[in-house]
Amino acid sequence: MSSNEVSFKTKTDLESAIGHLEKVVACLKAGQVRIGSGEQAISIKTENVTKLQIEAGKKPGKQSLSIKLTWRADAVVENGEDLTISSDEGD
């Protein structure tokens, strides 16, 4: 891994995972995110236009949710498909 990247993986309780995500959201709102793990750390400044990618999967015995945000200084807003997020089980 290069010195411009930090990677972090752990198995933790849901409440702790939510706490980490809430900190990320607060930092995104502030315009700068600093992530550190061990001796690795990186600070990144957000841009106004952000590419959002959400993937959810379900297999027997395993479920997953991945959220990825990327941005570039020269990006422009694109109108994409509508996204629905809720706690209802639905179809």
N, CA, C and O atoms as CSV, one atom per row, in Angstrom:
chain,resi,resn,atom,element,x,y,z
A,1,MET,N,N,0.846,-1.181,0.000
A,1,MET,CA,C,0.000,0.000,0.000
A,1,MET,C,C,0.893,1.247,0.000
A,1,MET,O,O,1.890,1.308,0.720
A,2,SER,N,N,0.527,2.218,-0.802
A,2,SER,CA,C,1.348,3.432,-0.892
A,2,SER,C,C,1.172,4.304,0.346
A,2,SER,O,O,0.274,4.078,1.157
A,3,SER,N,N,2.035,5.296,0.480
A,3,SER,CA,C,1.958,6.195,1.628
A,3,SER,C,C,0.773,7.155,1.516
A,3,SER,O,O,0.506,7.922,2.441
A,4,ASN,N,N,0.063,7.116,0.385
A,4,ASN,CA,C,-1.111,7.969,0.187
A,4,ASN,C,C,-2.406,7.219,0.425
A,4,ASN,O,O,-3.469,7.689,0.021
A,5,GLU,N,N,-2.345,6.069,1.069
A,5,GLU,CA,C,-3.534,5.258,1.324
A,5,GLU,C,C,-3.505,4.705,2.749
A,5,GLU,O,O,-2.443,4.436,3.311
A,6,VAL,N,N,-4.687,4.547,3.309
A,6,VAL,CA,C,-4.847,3.881,4.601
A,6,VAL,C,C,-5.967,2.870,4.440
A,6,VAL,O,O,-7.006,3.180,3.857
A,7,SER,N,N,-5.767,1.674,4.947
A,7,SER,CA,C,-6.785,0.638,4.898
A,7,SER,C,C,-7.049,0.143,6.315
A,7,SER,O,O,-6.115,-0.021,7.100
A,8,PHE,N,N,-8.305,-0.094,6.644
A,8,PHE,CA,C,-8.667,-0.541,7.982
A,8,PHE,C,C,-9.785,-1.564,7.871
A,8,PHE,O,O,-10.798,-1.308,7.221
A,9,LYS,N,N,-9.612,-2.708,8.494
A,9,LYS,CA,C,-10.645,-3.742,8.557
A,9,LYS,C,C,-10.683,-4.275,9.980
A,9,LYS,O,O,-9.640,-4.457,10.607
A,10,THR,N,N,-11.875,-4.524,10.487
A,10,THR,CA,C,-12.024,-5.110,11.808
A,10,THR,C,C,-13.396,-5.755,11.924
A,10,THR,O,O,-14.309,-5.429,11.165
A,11,LYS,N,N,-13.537,-6.659,12.864
A,11,LYS,CA,C,-14.843,-7.195,13.226
A,11,LYS,C,C,-15.215,-6.524,14.541
A,11,LYS,O,O,-14.485,-6.630,15.527
A,12,THR,N,N,-16.348,-5.835,14.555
A,12,THR,CA,C,-16.753,-5.078,15.725
A,12,THR,C,C,-18.263,-5.150,15.882
A,12,THR,O,O,-18.958,-5.654,15.000
A,13,ASP,N,N,-18.768,-4.652,16.991
A,13,ASP,CA,C,-20.212,-4.639,17.179
A,13,ASP,C,C,-20.828,-3.539,16.310
A,13,ASP,O,O,-20.149,-2.581,15.940
A,14,LEU,N,N,-22.099,-3.680,15.993
A,14,LEU,CA,C,-22.785,-2.746,15.102
A,14,LEU,C,C,-22.757,-1.322,15.631
A,14,LEU,O,O,-22.580,-0.385,14.852
A,15,GLU,N,N,-22.926,-1.136,16.927
A,15,GLU,CA,C,-22.921,0.211,17.510
A,15,GLU,C,C,-21.579,0.927,17.261
A,15,GLU,O,O,-21.563,2.118,16.949
A,16,SER,N,N,-20.474,0.212,17.398
A,16,SER,CA,C,-19.156,0.806,17.135
A,16,SER,C,C,-18.993,1.147,15.654
A,16,SER,O,O,-18.450,2.197,15.311
A,17,ALA,N,N,-19.463,0.257,14.779
A,17,ALA,CA,C,-19.387,0.513,13.339
A,17,ALA,C,C,-20.192,1.762,12.977
A,17,ALA,O,O,-19.736,2.591,12.188
A,18,ILE,N,N,-21.378,1.894,13.548
A,18,ILE,CA,C,-22.215,3.075,13.310
A,18,ILE,C,C,-21.505,4.324,13.815
A,18,ILE,O,O,-21.551,5.366,13.161
A,19,GLY,N,N,-20.849,4.234,14.968
A,19,GLY,CA,C,-20.101,5.366,15.510
A,19,GLY,C,C,-19.006,5.831,14.554
A,19,GLY,O,O,-18.821,7.033,14.365
A,20,HIS,N,N,-18.279,4.888,13.951
A,20,HIS,CA,C,-17.241,5.241,12.973
A,20,HIS,C,C,-17.870,5.939,11.766
A,20,HIS,O,O,-17.352,6.947,11.287
A,21,LEU,N,N,-18.984,5.398,11.280
A,21,LEU,CA,C,-19.654,6.003,10.122
A,21,LEU,C,C,-20.161,7.410,10.446
A,21,LEU,O,O,-20.085,8.305,9.604
A,22,GLU,N,N,-20.675,7.606,11.655
A,22,GLU,CA,C,-21.142,8.937,12.054
A,22,GLU,C,C,-19.989,9.938,12.109
A,22,GLU,O,O,-20.161,11.104,11.756
A,23,LYS,N,N,-18.818,9.487,12.549
A,23,LYS,CA,C,-17.641,10.365,12.551
A,23,LYS,C,C,-17.238,10.726,11.128
A,23,LYS,O,O,-16.876,11.870,10.854
A,24,VAL,N,N,-17.300,9.756,10.222
A,24,VAL,CA,C,-16.983,10.024,8.822
A,24,VAL,C,C,-17.955,11.056,8.255
A,24,VAL,O,O,-17.535,11.988,7.568
A,25,VAL,N,N,-19.246,10.901,8.534
A,25,VAL,CA,C,-20.253,11.846,8.047
A,25,VAL,C,C,-19.974,13.250,8.590
A,25,VAL,O,O,-20.044,14.224,7.840
A,26,ALA,N,N,-19.662,13.364,9.875
A,26,ALA,CA,C,-19.366,14.676,10.471
A,26,ALA,C,C,-18.145,15.313,9.798
A,26,ALA,O,O,-18.139,16.516,9.536
A,27,CYS,N,N,-17.126,14.521,9.521
A,27,CYS,CA,C,-15.932,15.043,8.853
A,27,CYS,C,C,-16.240,15.454,7.415
A,27,CYS,O,O,-15.745,16.481,6.952
A,28,LEU,N,N,-17.049,14.668,6.701
A,28,LEU,CA,C,-17.448,15.041,5.346
A,28,LEU,C,C,-18.174,16.379,5.351
A,28,LEU,O,O,-17.936,17.227,4.491
A,29,LYS,N,N,-19.057,16.562,6.322
A,29,LYS,CA,C,-19.777,17.833,6.431
A,29,LYS,C,C,-18.827,18.987,6.719
A,29,LYS,O,O,-19.066,20.112,6.282
A,30,ALA,N,N,-17.757,18.716,7.446
A,30,ALA,CA,C,-16.766,19.747,7.780
A,30,ALA,C,C,-15.829,20.042,6.598
A,30,ALA,O,O,-15.147,21.067,6.589
A,31,GLY,N,N,-15.795,19.150,5.610
A,31,GLY,CA,C,-14.976,19.386,4.430
A,31,GLY,C,C,-13.606,18.741,4.447
A,31,GLY,O,O,-12.844,18.891,3.492
A,32,GLN,N,N,-13.278,18.029,5.509
A,32,GLN,CA,C,-11.977,17.353,5.572
A,32,GLN,C,C,-12.105,16.096,6.426
A,32,GLN,O,O,-12.746,16.102,7.477
A,33,VAL,N,N,-11.486,15.029,5.956
A,33,VAL,CA,C,-11.522,13.748,6.658
A,33,VAL,C,C,-10.082,13.303,6.903
A,33,VAL,O,O,-9.270,13.265,5.979
A,34,ARG,N,N,-9.778,12.972,8.141
A,34,ARG,CA,C,-8.469,12.395,8.476
A,34,ARG,C,C,-8.728,10.986,9.002
A,34,ARG,O,O,-9.471,10.786,9.963
A,35,ILE,N,N,-8.099,10.023,8.349
A,35,ILE,CA,C,-8.241,8.616,8.720
A,35,ILE,C,C,-6.867,8.108,9.133
A,35,ILE,O,O,-5.879,8.339,8.435
A,36,GLY,N,N,-6.805,7.422,10.257
A,36,GLY,CA,C,-5.540,6.870,10.714
A,36,GLY,C,C,-5.727,5.484,11.291
A,36,GLY,O,O,-6.758,5.173,11.887
A,37,SER,N,N,-4.717,4.660,11.105
A,37,SER,CA,C,-4.707,3.315,11.663
A,37,SER,C,C,-3.255,2.932,11.895
A,37,SER,O,O,-2.469,2.849,10.951
A,38,GLY,N,N,-2.903,2.701,13.150
A,38,GLY,CA,C,-1.508,2.407,13.464
A,38,GLY,C,C,-0.649,3.610,13.139
A,38,GLY,O,O,-0.942,4.723,13.574
A,39,GLU,N,N,0.408,3.392,12.379
A,39,GLU,CA,C,1.293,4.488,11.993
A,39,GLU,C,C,0.879,5.148,10.685
A,39,GLU,O,O,1.495,6.127,10.263
A,40,GLN,N,N,-0.157,4.622,10.039
A,40,GLN,CA,C,-0.630,5.182,8.773
A,40,GLN,C,C,-1.723,6.211,9.040
A,40,GLN,O,O,-2.578,6.009,9.902
A,41,ALA,N,N,-1.691,7.315,8.295
A,41,ALA,CA,C,-2.745,8.324,8.397
A,41,ALA,C,C,-2.772,9.123,7.107
A,41,ALA,O,O,-1.752,9.278,6.434
A,42,ILE,N,N,-3.951,9.628,6.771
A,42,ILE,CA,C,-4.106,10.463,5.588
A,42,ILE,C,C,-5.220,11.471,5.843
A,42,ILE,O,O,-6.225,11.152,6.479
A,43,SER,N,N,-5.035,12.687,5.345
A,43,SER,CA,C,-6.070,13.723,5.393
A,43,SER,C,C,-6.497,14.008,3.970
A,43,SER,O,O,-5.660,14.195,3.087
A,44,ILE,N,N,-7.809,14.040,3.749
A,44,ILE,CA,C,-8.334,14.346,2.424
A,44,ILE,C,C,-9.394,15.431,2.546
A,44,ILE,O,O,-10.199,15.428,3.478
A,45,LYS,N,N,-9.384,16.357,1.599
A,45,LYS,CA,C,-10.388,17.426,1.560
A,45,LYS,C,C,-11.465,17.034,0.574
A,45,LYS,O,O,-11.176,16.513,-0.503
A,46,THR,N,N,-12.705,17.286,0.944
A,46,THR,CA,C,-13.816,16.915,0.090
A,46,THR,C,C,-14.040,17.969,-0.991
A,46,THR,O,O,-13.578,19.104,-0.876
A,47,GLU,N,N,-14.745,17.579,-2.026
A,47,GLU,CA,C,-15.154,18.474,-3.100
A,47,GLU,C,C,-16.674,18.547,-3.099
A,47,GLU,O,O,-17.346,17.691,-2.524
A,48,ASN,N,N,-17.201,19.561,-3.737
A,48,ASN,CA,C,-18.644,19.771,-3.757
A,48,ASN,C,C,-19.387,18.673,-4.513
A,48,ASN,O,O,-20.489,18.295,-4.116
A,49,VAL,N,N,-18.807,18.155,-5.590
A,49,VAL,CA,C,-19.436,17.091,-6.374
A,49,VAL,C,C,-18.781,15.771,-5.997
A,49,VAL,O,O,-17.563,15.618,-6.095
A,50,THR,N,N,-19.604,14.819,-5.564
A,50,THR,CA,C,-19.109,13.535,-5.072
A,50,THR,C,C,-19.778,12.385,-5.810
A,50,THR,O,O,-20.996,12.389,-5.991
A,51,LYS,N,N,-19.002,11.412,-6.234
A,51,LYS,CA,C,-19.554,10.205,-6.834
A,51,LYS,C,C,-19.895,9.246,-5.697
A,51,LYS,O,O,-19.034,8.911,-4.884
A,52,LEU,N,N,-21.138,8.810,-5.641
A,52,LEU,CA,C,-21.620,7.905,-4.597
A,52,LEU,C,C,-21.925,6.549,-5.216
A,52,LEU,O,O,-22.665,6.455,-6.195
A,53,GLN,N,N,-21.347,5.494,-4.634
A,53,GLN,CA,C,-21.603,4.131,-5.084
A,53,GLN,C,C,-22.013,3.306,-3.875
A,53,GLN,O,O,-21.277,3.226,-2.892
A,54,ILE,N,N,-23.187,2.694,-3.947
A,54,ILE,CA,C,-23.682,1.842,-2.859
A,54,ILE,C,C,-23.998,0.471,-3.441
A,54,ILE,O,O,-24.692,0.357,-4.451
A,55,GLU,N,N,-23.482,-0.558,-2.797
A,55,GLU,CA,C,-23.753,-1.924,-3.210
A,55,GLU,C,C,-24.241,-2.705,-1.994
A,55,GLU,O,O,-23.667,-2.606,-0.909
A,56,ALA,N,N,-25.302,-3.482,-2.186
A,56,ALA,CA,C,-25.828,-4.337,-1.117
A,56,ALA,C,C,-25.987,-5.738,-1.681
A,56,ALA,O,O,-26.396,-5.919,-2.828
A,57,GLY,N,N,-25.659,-6.725,-0.860
A,57,GLY,CA,C,-25.762,-8.105,-1.306
A,57,GLY,C,C,-26.268,-9.006,-0.194
A,57,GLY,O,O,-26.126,-8.710,0.993
A,58,LYS,N,N,-26.859,-10.104,-0.611
A,58,LYS,CA,C,-27.426,-11.048,0.359
A,58,LYS,C,C,-27.219,-12.458,-0.166
A,58,LYS,O,O,-27.684,-12.807,-1.252
A,59,LYS,N,N,-26.507,-13.273,0.625
A,59,LYS,CA,C,-26.284,-14.682,0.330
A,59,LYS,C,C,-26.649,-15.460,1.588
A,59,LYS,O,O,-26.722,-14.873,2.667
A,60,PRO,N,N,-26.875,-16.745,1.479
A,60,PRO,CA,C,-27.161,-17.520,2.688
A,60,PRO,C,C,-26.038,-17.368,3.718
A,60,PRO,O,O,-24.884,-17.695,3.441
A,61,GLY,N,N,-26.379,-16.878,4.885
A,61,GLY,CA,C,-25.417,-16.733,5.968
A,61,GLY,C,C,-24.556,-15.489,5.897
A,61,GLY,O,O,-23.705,-15.289,6.763
A,62,LYS,N,N,-24.750,-14.646,4.893
A,62,LYS,CA,C,-23.901,-13.462,4.759
A,62,LYS,C,C,-24.660,-12.337,4.055
A,62,LYS,O,O,-25.338,-12.556,3.051
A,63,GLN,N,N,-24.531,-11.139,4.602
A,63,GLN,CA,C,-25.100,-9.948,3.982
A,63,GLN,C,C,-24.023,-8.877,3.971
A,63,GLN,O,O,-23.145,-8.867,4.834
A,64,SER,N,N,-24.085,-7.977,3.001
A,64,SER,CA,C,-23.053,-6.946,2.924
A,64,SER,C,C,-23.624,-5.632,2.425
A,64,SER,O,O,-24.620,-5.593,1.703
A,65,LEU,N,N,-22.970,-4.565,2.828
A,65,LEU,CA,C,-23.295,-3.217,2.382
A,65,LEU,C,C,-21.986,-2.479,2.196
A,65,LEU,O,O,-21.216,-2.339,3.146
A,66,SER,N,N,-21.723,-2.006,0.995
A,66,SER,CA,C,-20.507,-1.250,0.693
A,66,SER,C,C,-20.894,0.146,0.245
A,66,SER,O,O,-21.795,0.323,-0.575
A,67,ILE,N,N,-20.206,1.128,0.790
A,67,ILE,CA,C,-20.438,2.521,0.429
A,67,ILE,C,C,-19.105,3.104,-0.005
A,67,ILE,O,O,-18.117,3.017,0.724
A,68,LYS,N,N,-19.074,3.694,-1.185
A,68,LYS,CA,C,-17.842,4.272,-1.703
A,68,LYS,C,C,-18.117,5.691,-2.180
A,68,LYS,O,O,-19.061,5.931,-2.934
A,69,LEU,N,N,-17.291,6.623,-1.738
A,69,LEU,CA,C,-17.366,8.011,-2.168
A,69,LEU,C,C,-16.056,8.364,-2.847
A,69,LEU,O,O,-14.983,8.063,-2.323
A,70,THR,N,N,-16.132,8.997,-4.002
A,70,THR,CA,C,-14.938,9.495,-4.680
A,70,THR,C,C,-15.247,10.876,-5.227
A,70,THR,O,O,-16.401,11.199,-5.507
A,71,TRP,N,N,-14.210,11.690,-5.378
A,71,TRP,CA,C,-14.431,13.021,-5.933
A,71,TRP,C,C,-13.186,13.512,-6.629
A,71,TRP,O,O,-12.068,13.083,-6.340
A,72,ARG,N,N,-13.412,14.425,-7.558
A,72,ARG,CA,C,-12.346,15.080,-8.307
A,72,ARG,C,C,-12.656,16.572,-8.322
A,72,ARG,O,O,-13.818,16.973,-8.257
A,73,ALA,N,N,-11.640,17.366,-8.406
A,73,ALA,CA,C,-11.819,18.814,-8.399
A,73,ALA,C,C,-12.614,19.301,-9.611
A,73,ALA,O,O,-13.314,20.308,-9.519
A,74,ASP,N,N,-12.516,18.598,-10.754
A,74,ASP,CA,C,-13.163,19.067,-11.981
A,74,ASP,C,C,-14.485,18.354,-12.287
A,74,ASP,O,O,-14.980,18.460,-13.409
A,75,ALA,N,N,-15.066,17.638,-11.333
A,75,ALA,CA,C,-16.288,16.868,-11.570
A,75,ALA,C,C,-17.511,17.770,-11.692
A,75,ALA,O,O,-17.566,18.854,-11.110
A,76,VAL,N,N,-18.497,17.296,-12.467
A,76,VAL,CA,C,-19.767,17.999,-12.609
A,76,VAL,C,C,-20.887,17.055,-12.189
A,76,VAL,O,O,-20.744,15.836,-12.273
A,77,VAL,N,N,-21.995,17.621,-11.739
A,77,VAL,CA,C,-23.133,16.832,-11.279
A,77,VAL,C,C,-23.795,16.138,-12.468
A,77,VAL,O,O,-24.019,16.752,-13.511
A,78,GLU,N,N,-24.102,14.858,-12.300
A,78,GLU,CA,C,-24.835,14.082,-13.301
A,78,GLU,C,C,-26.139,13.624,-12.667
A,78,GLU,O,O,-26.155,13.208,-11.509
A,79,ASN,N,N,-27.210,13.697,-13.404
A,79,ASN,CA,C,-28.488,13.202,-12.903
A,79,ASN,C,C,-28.546,11.697,-13.130
A,79,ASN,O,O,-28.552,11.230,-14.269
A,80,GLY,N,N,-28.589,10.952,-12.045
A,80,GLY,CA,C,-28.644,9.493,-12.129
A,80,GLY,C,C,-30.015,8.994,-11.716
A,80,GLY,O,O,-30.969,9.764,-11.601
A,81,GLU,N,N,-30.092,7.706,-11.498
A,81,GLU,CA,C,-31.338,7.094,-11.059
A,81,GLU,C,C,-31.628,7.472,-9.610
A,81,GLU,O,O,-30.720,7.799,-8.845
A,82,ASP,N,N,-32.908,7.421,-9.248
A,82,ASP,CA,C,-33.305,7.694,-7.874
A,82,ASP,C,C,-32.818,6.583,-6.949
A,82,ASP,O,O,-32.770,5.416,-7.339
A,83,LEU,N,N,-32.463,6.948,-5.745
A,83,LEU,CA,C,-32.006,5.988,-4.737
A,83,LEU,C,C,-32.968,6.026,-3.568
A,83,LEU,O,O,-33.342,7.104,-3.106
A,84,THR,N,N,-33.369,4.871,-3.087
A,84,THR,CA,C,-34.240,4.755,-1.930
A,84,THR,C,C,-33.476,4.011,-0.846
A,84,THR,O,O,-32.927,2.936,-1.088
A,85,ILE,N,N,-33.444,4.596,0.364
A,85,ILE,CA,C,-32.820,3.943,1.512
A,85,ILE,C,C,-33.821,4.005,2.654
A,85,ILE,O,O,-34.309,5.084,2.990
A,86,SER,N,N,-34.135,2.856,3.257
A,86,SER,CA,C,-35.073,2.838,4.383
A,86,SER,C,C,-34.766,1.640,5.273
A,86,SER,O,O,-33.958,0.779,4.925
A,87,SER,N,N,-35.423,1.601,6.423
A,87,SER,CA,C,-35.274,0.455,7.315
A,87,SER,C,C,-36.408,-0.556,7.118
A,87,SER,O,O,-36.454,-1.571,7.813
A,88,ASP,N,N,-37.313,-0.294,6.189
A,88,ASP,CA,C,-38.390,-1.248,5.888
A,88,ASP,C,C,-37.832,-2.426,5.113
A,88,ASP,O,O,-36.953,-2.260,4.268
A,89,GLU,N,N,-38.344,-3.622,5.401
A,89,GLU,CA,C,-37.838,-4.805,4.721
A,89,GLU,C,C,-38.259,-4.815,3.255
A,89,GLU,O,O,-37.445,-5.153,2.396
A,90,GLY,N,N,-39.486,-4.460,2.947
A,90,GLY,CA,C,-39.951,-4.352,1.565
A,90,GLY,C,C,-39.754,-5.624,0.768
A,90,GLY,O,O,-39.587,-6.706,1.332
A,91,ASP,N,N,-39.773,-5.487,-0.553
A,91,ASP,CA,C,-39.614,-6.646,-1.439
A,91,ASP,C,C,-38.180,-6.832,-1.841
A,91,ASP,O,O,-37.863,-7.760,-2.585
